[in-house]
C-alpha cells in the first residue's frame, strides 16, 4: 500500500507536466487509465508469476518452499549482511536487467511494446502506458533473476515504486539533459530519442530506464544537443483502452 501511495503522490506532483491547455482527449484519459491498470492489475499478476516461478525452481531442486525460502542460501545470507545497502545494489542490477529486457522486447515482444511507443506527444502521463503482457514479461525476467541472486522480497517490492516514479521524469515533456550527469542518469531528452518517430522496433539507442551508464557501456548512448523533431510510431494506436489491449493479438 505504501508503494501505491508513493506512485500516486508522484503522479500528483507531476501534474504540471501532465496537464495541457487543450481540452481532455480520449488518449489522455486512456493514458491515465494505465496508471490504475499497472499498479492494481498488472503488478499483482507479475509478482504472483515471479513468486510462482521462483517456488517452482525450489520445488525442482527438492527444497521446501516456505516464507523464508531461499534458492541459494549462501547468496541470501551474504546480501542479508548488507542490510539497507541491498536496495541500491538491487536497483543497479535491476536496471541492467531492464536494459537487456528492453532490447529483447523490441524484437521479441514488439507487437506488445509498440503500445508504449505509440504516443506522438510524449508526456509523463505516457509513462505507464504498457501492455500487460509486455510489462509482465519484463517484471518476471527481472524479478526472478533478482530473487535467484538472493535479494529478499521486500527489497524487490521497493523497486517497483522507485522505477515507476522515475519513468515520470524520463517521459516528461521537458528539455532536461542533466548536464554532466547525463551520462550517468537517464534524462528526459535522452529517453525522447529512444521514442524518436520512425525508429520503432529498430530503435538502437537509449534502452536504460534509470542509469544511462548501461547505454554508455554497451554503445547505445545517444544524446544530441536537442530533442527529436517527432516522437511516436508511424502506425497510430487504437483510441480505446480495450482496442489497445487486444490489438497485439490481431494477426491480420
Rosetta blueprint (number, residue, H / E / L):
1 X L
2 X H
3 X H
4 X H
5 X H
6 X H
7 X H
8 X H
9 X H
10 X H
11 X H
12 X H
13 X H
14 X L
15 X H
16 X H
17 X H
18 X H
19 X L
20 X L
21 X L
22 X L
23 X L
24 X L
25 X L
26 X H
27 X H
28 X H
29 X H
30 X H
31 X H
32 X H
33 X H
34 X H
35 X H
36 X H
37 X H
38 X H
39 X H
40 X H
41 X H
42 X H
43 X H
44 X H
45 X H
46 X H
47 X H
48 X H
49 X H
50 X H
51 X H
52 X H
53 X H
54 X H
55 X H
56 X H
57 X H
58 X H
59 X H
60 X H
61 X L
62 X L
63 X L
64 X L
65 X L
66 X L
67 X L
68 X L
69 X L
70 X L
71 X L
72 X L
73 X H
74 X H
75 X H
76 X H
77 X H
78 X H
79 X H
80 X H
81 X L
82 X L
83 X L
84 X L
85 X H
86 X H
87 X H
88 X H
89 X H
90 X H
91 X H
92 X H
93 X H
94 X H
95 X H
96 X H
97 X H
98 X H
99 X H
100 X H
101 X H
102 X H
103 X H
104 X H
105 X H
106 X H
107 X H
108 X H
109 X L
110 X H
111 X H
112 X H
113 X H
114 X H
115 X H
116 X H
117 X H
118 X L
119 X L
120 X L
121 X L
122 X L
123 X L
124 X H
125 X H
126 X H
127 X L
128 X L
129 X L
130 X L
131 X L
132 X H
133 X H
134 X H
135 X H
136 X H
137 X H
138 X H
139 X H
140 X H
141 X H
142 X H
143 X H
144 X H
145 X H
146 X H
147 X H
148 X H
149 X H
150 X L
151 X L
152 X L
153 X H
154 X H
155 X H
156 X H
157 X H
158 X H
159 X H
160 X H
161 X H
162 X H
163 X H
164 X H
165 X H
166 X H
167 X H
168 X H
169 X H
170 X H
171 X L
172 X L
173 X L
174 X L
175 X L
176 X L
177 X L
178 X L
179 X H
180 X H
181 X H
182 X H
183 X H
184 X L
185 X E
186 X L
187 X L
188 X H
189 X H
190 X H
191 X H
192 X H
193 X H
194 X H
195 X L
196 X E
197 X L
198 X L
199 X L
200 X H
201 X H
202 X H
203 X L
204 X L
205 X L
206 X L
207 X L
208 X L
209 X L
210 X L
211 X E
212 X L
213 X H
214 X H
215 X H
216 X H
217 X H
218 X H
219 X L
220 X L
221 X L
222 X L
223 X L
224 X L
225 X L
226 X L
227 X L
228 X L
229 X L
230 X L
231 X E
232 X L
233 X L
234 X L
235 X L
236 X L
237 X L
238 X L
239 X L
240 X L
241 X H
242 X H
243 X H
244 X H
245 X H
246 X H
247 X H
248 X L
249 X L
250 X L
251 X L
252 X L
